[in-house]
Amino acid sequence: MQFNDMLEVSRAARRMGPDFPGYLSSGEACAAALVLNRPDYLKAIGRTMAEAIYRLDAGDADQLLRVQQALQNESPITEA
């Protein structure tokens, strides 16, 4: 998954809250849960952290930290 794709998927997952994983594919959900550091998201999709990492496509692990840092520089989503 390219950087911009993972960033958009993670943004979408961040907005989903309790509706996670919504329309995300298994791979997208795994990547987003890892980027967002959400063990509750991993539980929602029935994956452990190790399983989520294993599920990533080749090269995706290299993007996780970069995407996480980009999201941290954005204003957070606040609950209404």
HTML snippet that shows the backbone in 3Dmol.js (N, CA, C, O; Angstrom):
<script src="https://3Dmol.org/build/3Dmol-min.js"></script>
<div id="view" style="width:600px;height:400px;position:relative"></div>
<script>
const pdb = `
ATOM      1  N   MET A   1       0.847  -1.165   0.000  1.00  0.00           N
ATOM      2  CA  MET A   1       0.000   0.000   0.000  1.00  0.00           C
ATOM      3  C   MET A   1       0.901   1.238   0.000  1.00  0.00           C
ATOM      4  O   MET A   1       1.863   1.320   0.763  1.00  0.00           O
ATOM      5  N   GLN A   2       0.584   2.158  -0.832  1.00  0.00           N
ATOM      6  CA  GLN A   2       1.362   3.389  -0.920  1.00  0.00           C
ATOM      7  C   GLN A   2       1.094   4.270   0.300  1.00  0.00           C
ATOM      8  O   GLN A   2       0.068   4.130   0.965  1.00  0.00           O
ATOM      9  N   PHE A   3       2.026   5.175   0.583  1.00  0.00           N
ATOM     10  CA  PHE A   3       1.923   6.075   1.731  1.00  0.00           C
ATOM     11  C   PHE A   3       0.580   6.802   1.757  1.00  0.00           C
ATOM     12  O   PHE A   3      -0.116   6.773   2.772  1.00  0.00           O
ATOM     13  N   ASN A   4       0.209   7.452   0.656  1.00  0.00           N
ATOM     14  CA  ASN A   4      -1.027   8.229   0.625  1.00  0.00           C
ATOM     15  C   ASN A   4      -2.259   7.351   0.820  1.00  0.00           C
ATOM     16  O   ASN A   4      -3.228   7.773   1.451  1.00  0.00           O
ATOM     17  N   ASP A   5      -2.228   6.140   0.285  1.00  0.00           N
ATOM     18  CA  ASP A   5      -3.347   5.216   0.467  1.00  0.00           C
ATOM     19  C   ASP A   5      -3.478   4.819   1.935  1.00  0.00           C
ATOM     20  O   ASP A   5      -4.580   4.813   2.483  1.00  0.00           O
ATOM     21  N   MET A   6      -2.356   4.487   2.569  1.00  0.00           N
ATOM     22  CA  MET A   6      -2.380   4.099   3.970  1.00  0.00           C
ATOM     23  C   MET A   6      -2.809   5.280   4.842  1.00  0.00           C
ATOM     24  O   MET A   6      -3.515   5.095   5.834  1.00  0.00           O
ATOM     25  N   LEU A   7      -2.394   6.470   4.483  1.00  0.00           N
ATOM     26  CA  LEU A   7      -2.789   7.667   5.220  1.00  0.00           C
ATOM     27  C   LEU A   7      -4.299   7.863   5.143  1.00  0.00           C
ATOM     28  O   LEU A   7      -4.941   8.130   6.158  1.00  0.00           O
ATOM     29  N   GLU A   8      -4.863   7.734   3.962  1.00  0.00           N
ATOM     30  CA  GLU A   8      -6.314   7.903   3.788  1.00  0.00           C
ATOM     31  C   GLU A   8      -7.097   6.816   4.510  1.00  0.00           C
ATOM     32  O   GLU A   8      -8.127   7.097   5.122  1.00  0.00           O
ATOM     33  N   VAL A   9      -6.620   5.582   4.444  1.00  0.00           N
ATOM     34  CA  VAL A   9      -7.273   4.470   5.137  1.00  0.00           C
ATOM     35  C   VAL A   9      -7.231   4.702   6.647  1.00  0.00           C
ATOM     36  O   VAL A   9      -8.216   4.449   7.341  1.00  0.00           O
ATOM     37  N   SER A  10      -6.114   5.173   7.150  1.00  0.00           N
ATOM     38  CA  SER A  10      -5.984   5.434   8.584  1.00  0.00           C
ATOM     39  C   SER A  10      -6.867   6.601   9.017  1.00  0.00           C
ATOM     40  O   SER A  10      -7.452   6.567  10.100  1.00  0.00           O
ATOM     41  N   ARG A  11      -6.963   7.615   8.192  1.00  0.00           N
ATOM     42  CA  ARG A  11      -7.877   8.731   8.492  1.00  0.00           C
ATOM     43  C   ARG A  11      -9.321   8.227   8.566  1.00  0.00           C
ATOM     44  O   ARG A  11     -10.066   8.576   9.482  1.00  0.00           O
ATOM     45  N   ALA A  12      -9.700   7.408   7.597  1.00  0.00           N
ATOM     46  CA  ALA A  12     -11.060   6.866   7.570  1.00  0.00           C
ATOM     47  C   ALA A  12     -11.325   6.020   8.816  1.00  0.00           C
ATOM     48  O   ALA A  12     -12.385   6.131   9.433  1.00  0.00           O
ATOM     49  N   ALA A  13     -10.371   5.186   9.178  1.00  0.00           N
ATOM     50  CA  ALA A  13     -10.525   4.322  10.355  1.00  0.00           C
ATOM     51  C   ALA A  13     -10.631   5.155  11.626  1.00  0.00           C
ATOM     52  O   ALA A  13     -11.401   4.818  12.524  1.00  0.00           O
ATOM     53  N   ARG A  14      -9.878   6.220  11.707  1.00  0.00           N
ATOM     54  CA  ARG A  14      -9.917   7.103  12.875  1.00  0.00           C
ATOM     55  C   ARG A  14     -11.312   7.714  13.031  1.00  0.00           C
ATOM     56  O   ARG A  14     -11.789   7.894  14.151  1.00  0.00           O
ATOM     57  N   ARG A  15     -11.955   8.027  11.927  1.00  0.00           N
ATOM     58  CA  ARG A  15     -13.306   8.599  11.965  1.00  0.00           C
ATOM     59  C   ARG A  15     -14.374   7.564  12.300  1.00  0.00           C
ATOM     60  O   ARG A  15     -15.438   7.917  12.808  1.00  0.00           O
ATOM     61  N   MET A  16     -14.101   6.288  12.020  1.00  0.00           N
ATOM     62  CA  MET A  16     -15.109   5.238  12.195  1.00  0.00           C
ATOM     63  C   MET A  16     -15.466   4.967  13.641  1.00  0.00           C
ATOM     64  O   MET A  16     -16.620   4.673  13.954  1.00  0.00           O
ATOM     65  N   GLY A  17     -14.497   5.062  14.516  1.00  0.00           N
ATOM     66  CA  GLY A  17     -14.763   4.766  15.918  1.00  0.00           C
ATOM     67  C   GLY A  17     -15.369   3.388  16.080  1.00  0.00           C
ATOM     68  O   GLY A  17     -14.781   2.403  15.632  1.00  0.00           O
ATOM     69  N   PRO A  18     -16.548   3.291  16.720  1.00  0.00           N
ATOM     70  CA  PRO A  18     -17.136   1.980  16.986  1.00  0.00           C
ATOM     71  C   PRO A  18     -17.625   1.251  15.733  1.00  0.00           C
ATOM     72  O   PRO A  18     -17.947   0.065  15.796  1.00  0.00           O
ATOM     73  N   ASP A  19     -17.683   1.943  14.607  1.00  0.00           N
ATOM     74  CA  ASP A  19     -18.111   1.303  13.362  1.00  0.00           C
ATOM     75  C   ASP A  19     -16.956   0.617  12.624  1.00  0.00           C
ATOM     76  O   ASP A  19     -17.154   0.051  11.549  1.00  0.00           O
ATOM     77  N   PHE A  20     -15.751   0.667  13.201  1.00  0.00           N
ATOM     78  CA  PHE A  20     -14.594   0.012  12.594  1.00  0.00           C
ATOM     79  C   PHE A  20     -14.875  -1.479  12.492  1.00  0.00           C
ATOM     80  O   PHE A  20     -15.429  -2.031  13.444  1.00  0.00           O
ATOM     81  N   PRO A  21     -14.541  -2.162  11.427  1.00  0.00           N
ATOM     82  CA  PRO A  21     -13.745  -1.763  10.283  1.00  0.00           C
ATOM     83  C   PRO A  21     -14.543  -1.201   9.123  1.00  0.00           C
ATOM     84  O   PRO A  21     -13.972  -0.863   8.085  1.00  0.00           O
ATOM     85  N   GLY A  22     -15.863  -1.095   9.282  1.00  0.00           N
ATOM     86  CA  GLY A  22     -16.660  -0.511   8.209  1.00  0.00           C
ATOM     87  C   GLY A  22     -16.408  -1.186   6.882  1.00  0.00           C
ATOM     88  O   GLY A  22     -16.499  -2.409   6.769  1.00  0.00           O
ATOM     89  N   TYR A  23     -16.096  -0.399   5.891  1.00  0.00           N
ATOM     90  CA  TYR A  23     -15.904  -0.884   4.524  1.00  0.00           C
ATOM     91  C   TYR A  23     -14.455  -1.278   4.219  1.00  0.00           C
ATOM     92  O   TYR A  23     -14.155  -1.667   3.090  1.00  0.00           O
ATOM     93  N   LEU A  24     -13.558  -1.185   5.194  1.00  0.00           N
ATOM     94  CA  LEU A  24     -12.142  -1.479   4.948  1.00  0.00           C
ATOM     95  C   LEU A  24     -11.905  -2.961   4.696  1.00  0.00           C
ATOM     96  O   LEU A  24     -12.547  -3.824   5.295  1.00  0.00           O
ATOM     97  N   SER A  25     -10.973  -3.233   3.799  1.00  0.00           N
ATOM     98  CA  SER A  25     -10.561  -4.619   3.573  1.00  0.00           C
ATOM     99  C   SER A  25      -9.782  -5.102   4.789  1.00  0.00           C
ATOM    100  O   SER A  25      -9.419  -4.307   5.656  1.00  0.00           O
ATOM    101  N   SER A  26      -9.530  -6.382   4.851  1.00  0.00           N
ATOM    102  CA  SER A  26      -8.781  -6.952   5.964  1.00  0.00           C
ATOM    103  C   SER A  26      -7.389  -6.338   6.081  1.00  0.00           C
ATOM    104  O   SER A  26      -6.944  -5.992   7.176  1.00  0.00           O
ATOM    105  N   GLY A  27      -6.710  -6.206   4.952  1.00  0.00           N
ATOM    106  CA  GLY A  27      -5.372  -5.618   4.958  1.00  0.00           C
ATOM    107  C   GLY A  27      -5.384  -4.163   5.366  1.00  0.00           C
ATOM    108  O   GLY A  27      -4.516  -3.718   6.117  1.00  0.00           O
ATOM    109  N   GLU A  28      -6.368  -3.410   4.875  1.00  0.00           N
ATOM    110  CA  GLU A  28      -6.493  -1.997   5.236  1.00  0.00           C
ATOM    111  C   GLU A  28      -6.792  -1.851   6.731  1.00  0.00           C
ATOM    112  O   GLU A  28      -6.227  -0.989   7.403  1.00  0.00           O
ATOM    113  N   ALA A  29      -7.686  -2.701   7.241  1.00  0.00           N
ATOM    114  CA  ALA A  29      -8.040  -2.650   8.655  1.00  0.00           C
ATOM    115  C   ALA A  29      -6.836  -2.972   9.533  1.00  0.00           C
ATOM    116  O   ALA A  29      -6.630  -2.331  10.564  1.00  0.00           O
ATOM    117  N   CYS A  30      -6.049  -3.951   9.134  1.00  0.00           N
ATOM    118  CA  CYS A  30      -4.841  -4.293   9.896  1.00  0.00           C
ATOM    119  C   CYS A  30      -3.867  -3.126   9.915  1.00  0.00           C
ATOM    120  O   CYS A  30      -3.353  -2.765  10.974  1.00  0.00           O
ATOM    121  N   ALA A  31      -3.612  -2.540   8.770  1.00  0.00           N
ATOM    122  CA  ALA A  31      -2.682  -1.417   8.682  1.00  0.00           C
ATOM    123  C   ALA A  31      -3.172  -0.246   9.521  1.00  0.00           C
ATOM    124  O   ALA A  31      -2.394   0.352  10.263  1.00  0.00           O
ATOM    125  N   ALA A  32      -4.446   0.086   9.411  1.00  0.00           N
ATOM    126  CA  ALA A  32      -4.993   1.218  10.159  1.00  0.00           C
ATOM    127  C   ALA A  32      -4.926   0.982  11.661  1.00  0.00           C
ATOM    128  O   ALA A  32      -4.571   1.889  12.412  1.00  0.00           O
ATOM    129  N   ALA A  33      -5.261  -0.218  12.106  1.00  0.00           N
ATOM    130  CA  ALA A  33      -5.214  -0.526  13.536  1.00  0.00           C
ATOM    131  C   ALA A  33      -3.793  -0.376  14.077  1.00  0.00           C
ATOM    132  O   ALA A  33      -3.593   0.115  15.188  1.00  0.00           O
ATOM    133  N   LEU A  34      -2.819  -0.797  13.290  1.00  0.00           N
ATOM    134  CA  LEU A  34      -1.426  -0.658  13.713  1.00  0.00           C
ATOM    135  C   LEU A  34      -0.984   0.805  13.713  1.00  0.00           C
ATOM    136  O   LEU A  34      -0.354   1.262  14.666  1.00  0.00           O
ATOM    137  N   VAL A  35      -1.306   1.528  12.662  1.00  0.00           N
ATOM    138  CA  VAL A  35      -0.935   2.945  12.577  1.00  0.00           C
ATOM    139  C   VAL A  35      -1.543   3.720  13.738  1.00  0.00           C
ATOM    140  O   VAL A  35      -0.877   4.550  14.357  1.00  0.00           O
ATOM    141  N   LEU A  36      -2.809   3.447  14.026  1.00  0.00           N
ATOM    142  CA  LEU A  36      -3.526   4.186  15.054  1.00  0.00           C
ATOM    143  C   LEU A  36      -3.273   3.662  16.465  1.00  0.00           C
ATOM    144  O   LEU A  36      -3.752   4.231  17.446  1.00  0.00           O
ATOM    145  N   ASN A  37      -2.513   2.568  16.553  1.00  0.00           N
ATOM    146  CA  ASN A  37      -2.188   1.969  17.847  1.00  0.00           C
ATOM    147  C   ASN A  37      -3.472   1.647  18.622  1.00  0.00           C
ATOM    148  O   ASN A  37      -3.633   2.038  19.778  1.00  0.00           O
ATOM    149  N   ARG A  38      -4.373   0.928  17.957  1.00  0.00           N
ATOM    150  CA  ARG A  38      -5.696   0.628  18.513  1.00  0.00           C
ATOM    151  C   ARG A  38      -5.871  -0.877  18.711  1.00  0.00           C
ATOM    152  O   ARG A  38      -6.341  -1.566  17.806  1.00  0.00           O
ATOM    153  N   PRO A  39      -5.500  -1.392  19.883  1.00  0.00           N
ATOM    154  CA  PRO A  39      -5.716  -2.811  20.139  1.00  0.00           C
ATOM    155  C   PRO A  39      -7.192  -3.196  20.082  1.00  0.00           C
ATOM    156  O   PRO A  39      -7.522  -4.338  19.762  1.00  0.00           O
ATOM    157  N   ASP A  40      -8.087  -2.245  20.393  1.00  0.00           N
ATOM    158  CA  ASP A  40      -9.516  -2.537  20.291  1.00  0.00           C
ATOM    159  C   ASP A  40      -9.925  -2.756  18.838  1.00  0.00           C
ATOM    160  O   ASP A  40     -10.829  -3.544  18.564  1.00  0.00           O
ATOM    161  N   TYR A  41      -9.275  -2.074  17.914  1.00  0.00           N
ATOM    162  CA  TYR A  41      -9.540  -2.292  16.490  1.00  0.00           C
ATOM    163  C   TYR A  41      -9.051  -3.675  16.068  1.00  0.00           C
ATOM    164  O   TYR A  41      -9.721  -4.376  15.311  1.00  0.00           O
ATOM    165  N   LEU A  42      -7.875  -4.059  16.568  1.00  0.00           N
ATOM    166  CA  LEU A  42      -7.373  -5.395  16.250  1.00  0.00           C
ATOM    167  C   LEU A  42      -8.334  -6.458  16.780  1.00  0.00           C
ATOM    168  O   LEU A  42      -8.611  -7.445  16.099  1.00  0.00           O
ATOM    169  N   LYS A  43      -8.837  -6.254  17.990  1.00  0.00           N
ATOM    170  CA  LYS A  43      -9.790  -7.204  18.571  1.00  0.00           C
ATOM    171  C   LYS A  43     -11.060  -7.265  17.728  1.00  0.00           C
ATOM    172  O   LYS A  43     -11.625  -8.340  17.530  1.00  0.00           O
ATOM    173  N   ALA A  44     -11.508  -6.113  17.233  1.00  0.00           N
ATOM    174  CA  ALA A  44     -12.734  -6.055  16.424  1.00  0.00           C
ATOM    175  C   ALA A  44     -12.617  -6.866  15.139  1.00  0.00           C
ATOM    176  O   ALA A  44     -13.613  -7.378  14.628  1.00  0.00           O
ATOM    177  N   ILE A  45     -11.391  -6.982  14.619  1.00  0.00           N
ATOM    178  CA  ILE A  45     -11.204  -7.754  13.384  1.00  0.00           C
ATOM    179  C   ILE A  45     -10.626  -9.144  13.665  1.00  0.00           C
ATOM    180  O   ILE A  45     -10.291  -9.889  12.744  1.00  0.00           O
ATOM    181  N   GLY A  46     -10.517  -9.477  14.948  1.00  0.00           N
ATOM    182  CA  GLY A  46     -10.080 -10.818  15.333  1.00  0.00           C
ATOM    183  C   GLY A  46      -8.630 -11.104  15.018  1.00  0.00           C
ATOM    184  O   GLY A  46      -8.282 -12.227  14.651  1.00  0.00           O
ATOM    185  N   ARG A  47      -7.779 -10.099  15.156  1.00  0.00           N
ATOM    186  CA  ARG A  47      -6.352 -10.273  14.868  1.00  0.00           C
ATOM    187  C   ARG A  47      -5.514  -9.891  16.081  1.00  0.00           C
ATOM    188  O   ARG A  47      -5.870  -8.989  16.838  1.00  0.00           O
ATOM    189  N   THR A  48      -4.417 -10.577  16.250  1.00  0.00           N
ATOM    190  CA  THR A  48      -3.410 -10.150  17.209  1.00  0.00           C
ATOM    191  C   THR A  48      -2.477  -9.176  16.491  1.00  0.00           C
ATOM    192  O   THR A  48      -2.535  -9.044  15.269  1.00  0.00           O
ATOM    193  N   MET A  49      -1.625  -8.502  17.244  1.00  0.00           N
ATOM    194  CA  MET A  49      -0.679  -7.588  16.627  1.00  0.00           C
ATOM    195  C   MET A  49       0.232  -8.334  15.645  1.00  0.00           C
ATOM    196  O   MET A  49       0.491  -7.851  14.543  1.00  0.00           O
ATOM    197  N   ALA A  50       0.708  -9.496  16.048  1.00  0.00           N
ATOM    198  CA  ALA A  50       1.580 -10.283  15.176  1.00  0.00           C
ATOM    199  C   ALA A  50       0.859 -10.696  13.898  1.00  0.00           C
ATOM    200  O   ALA A  50       1.435 -10.651  12.811  1.00  0.00           O
ATOM    201  N   GLU A  51      -0.406 -11.098  14.032  1.00  0.00           N
ATOM    202  CA  GLU A  51      -1.182 -11.481  12.850  1.00  0.00           C
ATOM    203  C   GLU A  51      -1.412 -10.286  11.922  1.00  0.00           C
ATOM    204  O   GLU A  51      -1.375 -10.423  10.699  1.00  0.00           O
ATOM    205  N   ALA A  52      -1.648  -9.120  12.513  1.00  0.00           N
ATOM    206  CA  ALA A  52      -1.859  -7.922  11.700  1.00  0.00           C
ATOM    207  C   ALA A  52      -0.592  -7.560  10.935  1.00  0.00           C
ATOM    208  O   ALA A  52      -0.654  -7.198   9.761  1.00  0.00           O
ATOM    209  N   ILE A  53       0.536  -7.657  11.588  1.00  0.00           N
ATOM    210  CA  ILE A  53       1.809  -7.366  10.912  1.00  0.00           C
ATOM    211  C   ILE A  53       2.045  -8.375   9.795  1.00  0.00           C
ATOM    212  O   ILE A  53       2.467  -8.006   8.699  1.00  0.00           O
ATOM    213  N   TYR A  54       1.775  -9.645  10.071  1.00  0.00           N
ATOM    214  CA  TYR A  54       1.943 -10.690   9.066  1.00  0.00           C
ATOM    215  C   TYR A  54       1.030 -10.450   7.866  1.00  0.00           C
ATOM    216  O   TYR A  54       1.390 -10.785   6.738  1.00  0.00           O
ATOM    217  N   ARG A  55      -0.150  -9.872   8.101  1.00  0.00           N
ATOM    218  CA  ARG A  55      -1.149  -9.636   7.055  1.00  0.00           C
ATOM    219  C   ARG A  55      -0.759  -8.501   6.107  1.00  0.00           C
ATOM    220  O   ARG A  55      -1.289  -8.410   4.999  1.00  0.00           O
ATOM    221  N   LEU A  56       0.160  -7.639   6.535  1.00  0.00           N
ATOM    222  CA  LEU A  56       0.572  -6.509   5.704  1.00  0.00           C
ATOM    223  C   LEU A  56       1.216  -6.978   4.411  1.00  0.00           C
ATOM    224  O   LEU A  56       1.850  -8.032   4.363  1.00  0.00           O
ATOM    225  N   ASP A  57       1.047  -6.191   3.379  1.00  0.00           N
ATOM    226  CA  ASP A  57       1.723  -6.462   2.113  1.00  0.00           C
ATOM    227  C   ASP A  57       3.201  -6.119   2.249  1.00  0.00           C
ATOM    228  O   ASP A  57       3.599  -5.382   3.151  1.00  0.00           O
ATOM    229  N   ALA A  58       3.996  -6.655   1.355  1.00  0.00           N
ATOM    230  CA  ALA A  58       5.431  -6.359   1.357  1.00  0.00           C
ATOM    231  C   ALA A  58       5.644  -4.854   1.270  1.00  0.00           C
ATOM    232  O   ALA A  58       5.070  -4.190   0.407  1.00  0.00           O
ATOM    233  N   GLY A  59       6.455  -4.327   2.149  1.00  0.00           N
ATOM    234  CA  GLY A  59       6.763  -2.901   2.138  1.00  0.00           C
ATOM    235  C   GLY A  59       5.839  -2.056   2.994  1.00  0.00           C
ATOM    236  O   GLY A  59       6.169  -0.908   3.292  1.00  0.00           O
ATOM    237  N   ASP A  60       4.672  -2.594   3.406  1.00  0.00           N
ATOM    238  CA  ASP A  60       3.739  -1.806   4.214  1.00  0.00           C
ATOM    239  C   ASP A  60       4.312  -1.457   5.583  1.00  0.00           C
ATOM    240  O   ASP A  60       4.081  -0.359   6.089  1.00  0.00           O
ATOM    241  N   ALA A  61       5.049  -2.369   6.178  1.00  0.00           N
ATOM    242  CA  ALA A  61       5.605  -2.106   7.504  1.00  0.00           C
ATOM    243  C   ALA A  61       6.504  -0.872   7.486  1.00  0.00           C
ATOM    244  O   ALA A  61       6.592  -0.152   8.481  1.00  0.00           O
ATOM    245  N   ASP A  62       7.165  -0.629   6.371  1.00  0.00           N
ATOM    246  CA  ASP A  62       8.026   0.546   6.254  1.00  0.00           C
ATOM    247  C   ASP A  62       7.234   1.846   6.310  1.00  0.00           C
ATOM    248  O   ASP A  62       7.772   2.892   6.673  1.00  0.00           O
ATOM    249  N   GLN A  63       5.963   1.780   5.953  1.00  0.00           N
ATOM    250  CA  GLN A  63       5.115   2.983   5.907  1.00  0.00           C
ATOM    251  C   GLN A  63       4.446   3.295   7.248  1.00  0.00           C
ATOM    252  O   GLN A  63       4.055   4.439   7.483  1.00  0.00           O
ATOM    253  N   LEU A  64       4.309   2.307   8.127  1.00  0.00           N
ATOM    254  CA  LEU A  64       3.522   2.478   9.344  1.00  0.00           C
ATOM    255  C   LEU A  64       3.939   3.695  10.160  1.00  0.00           C
ATOM    256  O   LEU A  64       3.097   4.521  10.511  1.00  0.00           O
ATOM    257  N   LEU A  65       5.211   3.814  10.462  1.00  0.00           N
ATOM    258  CA  LEU A  65       5.687   4.917  11.294  1.00  0.00           C
ATOM    259  C   LEU A  65       5.539   6.257  10.588  1.00  0.00           C
ATOM    260  O   LEU A  65       5.167   7.249  11.214  1.00  0.00           O
ATOM    261  N   ARG A  66       5.823   6.295   9.306  1.00  0.00           N
ATOM    262  CA  ARG A  66       5.682   7.547   8.550  1.00  0.00           C
ATOM    263  C   ARG A  66       4.231   8.029   8.546  1.00  0.00           C
ATOM    264  O   ARG A  66       3.968   9.220   8.714  1.00  0.00           O
ATOM    265  N   VAL A  67       3.301   7.110   8.354  1.00  0.00           N
ATOM    266  CA  VAL A  67       1.884   7.467   8.342  1.00  0.00           C
ATOM    267  C   VAL A  67       1.453   7.904   9.744  1.00  0.00           C
ATOM    268  O   VAL A  67       0.727   8.887   9.895  1.00  0.00           O
ATOM    269  N   GLN A  68       1.896   7.182  10.756  1.00  0.00           N
ATOM    270  CA  GLN A  68       1.559   7.540  12.133  1.00  0.00           C
ATOM    271  C   GLN A  68       2.044   8.955  12.456  1.00  0.00           C
ATOM    272  O   GLN A  68       1.312   9.732  13.068  1.00  0.00           O
ATOM    273  N   GLN A  69       3.251   9.289  12.057  1.00  0.00           N
ATOM    274  CA  GLN A  69       3.789  10.623  12.305  1.00  0.00           C
ATOM    275  C   GLN A  69       3.005  11.692  11.549  1.00  0.00           C
ATOM    276  O   GLN A  69       2.765  12.776  12.080  1.00  0.00           O
ATOM    277  N   ALA A  70       2.610  11.397  10.328  1.00  0.00           N
ATOM    278  CA  ALA A  70       1.819  12.352   9.548  1.00  0.00           C
ATOM    279  C   ALA A  70       0.479  12.608  10.223  1.00  0.00           C
ATOM    280  O   ALA A  70       0.025  13.751  10.281  1.00  0.00           O
ATOM    281  N   LEU A  71      -0.157  11.565  10.731  1.00  0.00           N
ATOM    282  CA  LEU A  71      -1.439  11.729  11.414  1.00  0.00           C
ATOM    283  C   LEU A  71      -1.290  12.515  12.714  1.00  0.00           C
ATOM    284  O   LEU A  71      -2.175  13.295  13.067  1.00  0.00           O
ATOM    285  N   GLN A  72      -0.195  12.321  13.421  1.00  0.00           N
ATOM    286  CA  GLN A  72       0.027  13.041  14.665  1.00  0.00           C
ATOM    287  C   GLN A  72       0.186  14.537  14.420  1.00  0.00           C
ATOM    288  O   GLN A  72      -0.079  15.344  15.311  1.00  0.00           O
ATOM    289  N   ASN A  73       0.615  14.908  13.226  1.00  0.00           N
ATOM    290  CA  ASN A  73       0.788  16.320  12.880  1.00  0.00           C
ATOM    291  C   ASN A  73      -0.524  16.973  12.461  1.00  0.00           C
ATOM    292  O   ASN A  73      -0.588  18.193  12.310  1.00  0.00           O
ATOM    293  N   GLU A  74      -1.563  16.177  12.273  1.00  0.00           N
ATOM    294  CA  GLU A  74      -2.879  16.702  11.920  1.00  0.00           C
ATOM    295  C   GLU A  74      -3.668  16.953  13.201  1.00  0.00           C
ATOM    296  O   GLU A  74      -3.341  16.418  14.260  1.00  0.00           O
ATOM    297  N   SER A  75      -4.692  17.760  13.090  1.00  0.00           N
ATOM    298  CA  SER A  75      -5.540  17.976  14.266  1.00  0.00           C
ATOM    299  C   SER A  75      -6.334  16.708  14.537  1.00  0.00           C
ATOM    300  O   SER A  75      -6.843  16.088  13.603  1.00  0.00           O
ATOM    301  N   PRO A  76      -6.446  16.315  15.795  1.00  0.00           N
ATOM    302  CA  PRO A  76      -7.145  15.067  16.125  1.00  0.00           C
ATOM    303  C   PRO A  76      -8.648  15.185  15.908  1.00  0.00           C
ATOM    304  O   PRO A  76      -9.224  16.272  15.948  1.00  0.00           O
ATOM    305  N   ILE A  77      -9.258  14.036  15.680  1.00  0.00           N
ATOM    306  CA  ILE A  77     -10.710  13.950  15.585  1.00  0.00           C
ATOM    307  C   ILE A  77     -11.237  13.962  17.020  1.00  0.00           C
ATOM    308  O   ILE A  77     -10.761  13.201  17.862  1.00  0.00           O
ATOM    309  N   THR A  78     -12.193  14.802  17.292  1.00  0.00           N
ATOM    310  CA  THR A  78     -12.768  14.837  18.634  1.00  0.00           C
ATOM    311  C   THR A  78     -14.152  14.210  18.615  1.00  0.00           C
ATOM    312  O   THR A  78     -14.890  14.333  17.638  1.00  0.00           O
ATOM    313  N   GLU A  79     -14.490  13.547  19.694  1.00  0.00           N
ATOM    314  CA  GLU A  79     -15.800  12.915  19.822  1.00  0.00           C
ATOM    315  C   GLU A  79     -16.847  14.006  20.026  1.00  0.00           C
ATOM    316  O   GLU A  79     -16.601  14.968  20.754  1.00  0.00           O
ATOM    317  N   ALA A  80     -17.991  13.870  19.406  1.00  0.00           N
ATOM    318  CA  ALA A  80     -19.069  14.855  19.561  1.00  0.00           C
ATOM    319  C   ALA A  80     -19.975  14.494  20.710  1.00  0.00           C
ATOM    320  O   ALA A  80     -20.936  15.211  20.987  1.00  0.00           O
TER     321      ALA A  80
END
`;
const viewer = $3Dmol.createViewer("view");
viewer.addModel(pdb, "pdb");
viewer.setStyle({}, {cartoon: {color: "spectrum"}});
viewer.zoomTo();
viewer.render();
</script>
